[in-house]
Amino acid sequence: MLMTTNEPVSACDLAEREAAALYRLMTWLSPAFPVGGFSYSSGLEWAVEAGDITDAATLADWLDAMLRDGSGFCDATFLVHAHRATEVGEGDTLSDIAELAAAFVPSRERQLETTSQGRAFIDIARAAWDADGLDAMVAACRTPLVYPVAVGVVAAVHGVPLVPTLHAFLHALVSNWISAASRLVPLGQTDSQRVLVRLEAAVAATANRALNATLDDLGGATFRADLASLRHETQYTRLFRS
């Protein structure tokens, strides 16, 4: 179930709360939510240009590594800790998490990607999905919120539980990567879905690991993906901003 509580609630009330949480997650993490995710490839454009990604199999291997051992795990962990800090109103803790998350981004283009999406997510949430406490938690931070931190904060102030938020975020992240690759390799719609199916276990494993991770567990080993994000800046022809 999406929503849990220690207090007795009616089946109707529980269903309404679960429906509200699901509605928000489907909206916020939909490709139609205007954070500009379609314009970023997280370095995939350079990986295709360099010949590292040539088909569905090599794409799936690349994204599996990014999820388990790279930015996927790190972003998931930052979302978890941001959500928990926001739930209990720990503004100082959230500020430290936001600052660390911003410092963890390995390249200028990835910094642009995650901060731009984070700012857009917060701005749209304030304009259309405002909630008590959102402004206070954002104001407590000393640095602009990167995308996973922004998602964690907004979900928490709306009372959307952590576990479904995390799984929805990782699904959206992978879907955006695959969408970018489908235009670059290129891949057909069926092969794109096959890659998404293949990554289901990696998404679940990354979510479970992030839920039990401390900030001291953060780190990555996807050096080629980090180099891709650095080299994309000087790539001769580009479709994407990262």
matplotlib code that plots the C-alpha trace (Angstrom):
import matplotlib.pyplot as plt

x = [0.0, 1.1, 0.0, 0.6, -0.4, -0.4, -3.8, -7.0, -8.5, -11.4, -11.0, -12.5, -10.1, -7.1, -8.1, -8.5, -5.1, -3.4, -5.2, -4.0, -0.4, -0.4, -2.0, 0.8, 3.6, 2.2, 2.0, 5.3, 7.4, 5.6, 7.5, 4.8, 5.8, 7.7, 11.2, 12.9, 14.2, 13.9, 16.7, 19.4, 21.1, 23.4, 26.4, 24.7, 25.2, 28.9, 28.8, 26.9, 29.3, 32.3, 30.8, 30.3, 26.6, 25.6, 22.4, 19.9, 22.3, 25.1, 22.6, 21.2, 24.7, 25.6, 22.4, 22.6, 26.1, 24.8, 21.9, 23.8, 27.2, 26.8, 24.5, 21.4, 22.4, 23.7, 20.6, 18.3, 20.3, 20.0, 16.3, 15.8, 17.7, 16.0, 12.6, 13.3, 14.8, 11.7, 9.3, 10.6, 11.2, 15.0, 15.9, 19.6, 20.0, 18.2, 20.5, 23.6, 22.1, 21.3, 24.9, 26.5, 24.2, 25.2, 28.9, 28.6, 27.8, 30.9, 30.7, 29.4, 26.8, 25.4, 25.3, 23.3, 21.0, 20.2, 20.0, 17.8, 15.4, 15.4, 14.6, 11.9, 10.4, 10.2, 8.9, 6.1, 5.3, 4.9, 2.7, 0.4, 1.0, 1.9, 1.8, 2.3, 6.0, 7.4, 8.7, 10.2, 12.1, 13.4, 14.4, 16.4, 18.8, 22.0, 22.2, 19.8, 18.2, 19.3, 16.6, 16.4, 16.5, 13.7, 11.6, 12.2, 11.2, 8.0, 6.9, 7.5, 5.6, 2.7, 2.7, 3.6, 5.5, 9.1, 9.2, 6.8, 8.4, 11.8, 10.6, 8.7, 11.8, 14.1, 11.6, 11.3, 15.1, 15.6, 12.8, 14.4, 17.7, 16.1, 14.2, 17.4, 19.2, 16.3, 16.9, 20.7, 21.4, 18.6, 16.4, 12.9, 10.0, 10.1, 13.8, 13.4, 10.8, 13.0, 15.7, 13.2, 12.2, 15.8, 16.5, 13.5, 15.6, 18.4, 15.8, 14.5, 17.9, 19.1, 16.0, 16.4, 20.1, 19.4, 16.7, 19.4, 22.3, 23.9, 25.5, 28.8, 27.9, 27.7, 30.1, 30.4, 32.6, 31.2, 34.3, 33.5, 30.1, 31.6, 34.1, 31.2, 29.5, 32.8, 33.6, 30.1, 30.7, 33.1, 31.4, 31.2, 27.5, 24.9, 21.2, 21.2, 22.4, 24.3]
y = [0.0, 3.5, 5.0, 3.7, 5.0, 4.0, 5.5, 3.6, 4.8, 3.7, 1.8, 4.8, 7.3, 5.0, 4.6, 8.3, 9.0, 6.3, 7.6, 11.2, 10.0, 8.0, 10.9, 13.2, 10.8, 10.0, 13.8, 14.9, 12.2, 12.1, 13.2, 15.8, 17.5, 20.6, 20.2, 19.9, 16.3, 15.7, 18.1, 16.1, 12.8, 12.6, 11.9, 9.3, 11.4, 11.2, 7.5, 6.9, 9.1, 7.2, 3.8, 2.7, 2.4, 0.9, -1.2, -2.2, -4.6, -2.1, 0.5, -1.8, -2.6, 1.1, 2.1, -0.9, 0.4, 4.0, 2.8, 0.5, 2.1, 5.7, 8.6, 6.5, 5.2, 8.5, 10.4, 7.8, 8.1, 11.9, 11.6, 9.2, 11.5, 14.7, 13.1, 11.9, 15.2, 17.1, 14.7, 15.6, 19.3, 19.2, 22.2, 22.3, 18.6, 19.1, 22.0, 19.8, 17.1, 19.6, 21.1, 17.6, 16.6, 19.6, 19.0, 15.4, 16.2, 15.3, 17.8, 21.3, 20.0, 17.5, 20.3, 22.4, 19.4, 18.6, 22.1, 23.3, 20.4, 20.9, 24.6, 23.9, 21.2, 23.4, 26.4, 24.3, 22.7, 26.1, 27.4, 24.5, 22.0, 24.2, 22.7, 24.0, 23.9, 23.8, 27.3, 26.9, 23.8, 25.3, 28.5, 26.5, 25.4, 27.3, 26.1, 25.5, 22.1, 19.4, 17.3, 14.3, 16.5, 18.6, 15.5, 14.2, 17.5, 18.1, 14.5, 14.7, 17.9, 16.4, 13.3, 11.0, 8.0, 7.5, 4.0, 4.7, 8.1, 6.5, 3.7, 6.3, 8.6, 5.8, 4.6, 8.1, 8.5, 5.3, 6.1, 9.5, 7.9, 5.3, 8.0, 10.0, 6.8, 5.9, 9.1, 8.7, 5.0, 5.0, 2.3, 1.3, 1.4, -2.4, -2.4, 0.6, -1.4, -4.4, -2.3, -1.0, -4.6, -5.6, -2.8, -3.6, -5.7, -3.0, -0.3, -2.4, -3.3, 0.3, 1.5, -1.1, -0.2, 3.5, 3.0, 1.4, 3.7, 6.4, 9.4, 7.8, 5.0, 7.5, 6.9, 5.7, 3.7, 4.7, 6.5, 6.1, 7.7, 10.6, 11.1, 11.1, 13.9, 15.9, 15.3, 16.1, 19.8, 19.9, 17.3, 18.6, 18.1, 17.8, 17.2, 17.4, 19.8, 17.2]
z = [0.0, -0.7, 2.6, 6.1, 9.5, 13.1, 13.7, 12.8, 9.6, 7.5, 4.3, 2.4, 4.0, 3.3, -0.3, -0.8, 0.7, -1.4, -4.5, -3.7, -3.2, -6.4, -8.4, -7.2, -8.0, -11.5, -12.2, -10.7, -12.3, -15.6, -18.8, -19.1, -15.9, -17.1, -15.6, -18.9, -18.5, -22.3, -23.0, -21.0, -21.6, -18.5, -20.8, -22.9, -26.0, -25.8, -24.9, -28.2, -30.1, -28.7, -29.5, -26.0, -26.6, -29.9, -29.2, -26.6, -24.9, -24.4, -23.3, -20.7, -19.4, -19.2, -17.4, -15.0, -13.9, -13.6, -11.4, -9.1, -8.9, -10.1, -10.1, -9.7, -6.3, -5.2, -6.3, -4.6, -1.3, -1.3, -2.0, 1.0, 3.4, 2.1, 2.5, 6.1, 7.2, 5.8, 7.4, 10.9, 10.1, 10.4, 8.3, 9.3, 8.4, 5.1, 4.3, 4.9, 2.6, -0.1, 0.0, -0.1, -3.0, -5.0, -4.4, -5.5, -9.1, -11.2, -14.1, -15.0, -17.4, -14.9, -12.3, -14.8, -15.4, -11.8, -10.5, -13.3, -12.9, -9.1, -9.4, -11.9, -9.8, -6.7, -8.7, -10.3, -6.9, -5.3, -8.2, -8.6, -5.8, -2.8, 0.7, 4.2, 5.2, 1.6, 1.7, 5.1, 4.2, 0.9, 2.7, 5.3, 2.6, 1.8, -1.8, -4.7, -4.4, -6.9, -8.5, -6.2, -3.1, -4.5, -5.2, -1.7, -0.1, -2.1, -1.6, 2.2, 2.7, 0.8, 3.0, 0.1, 1.6, 1.0, -0.6, -3.5, -4.0, -4.4, -6.8, -8.9, -9.0, -10.2, -12.8, -14.1, -14.1, -16.1, -18.5, -19.3, -19.9, -22.3, -24.0, -24.7, -26.0, -28.2, -30.1, -30.2, -31.0, -32.3, -30.7, -31.6, -29.2, -28.5, -27.8, -25.5, -23.5, -23.4, -21.8, -19.2, -18.4, -18.0, -15.5, -13.3, -10.9, -10.8, -9.9, -7.1, -5.8, -5.9, -4.1, -1.3, -1.0, -0.8, 1.9, 4.1, 3.2, 5.3, 3.8, 4.5, 2.0, -0.9, -3.7, -7.3, -9.6, -13.0, -14.2, -17.9, -17.3, -15.4, -18.3, -20.7, -18.9, -18.9, -22.5, -23.7, -23.2, -26.2, -28.4, -32.0, -32.6, -29.8, -29.4, -25.6, -23.0, -21.0]

ax = plt.figure().add_subplot(projection="3d")
ax.plot(x, y, z, "-o")
ax.set_aspect("equal")
plt.show()
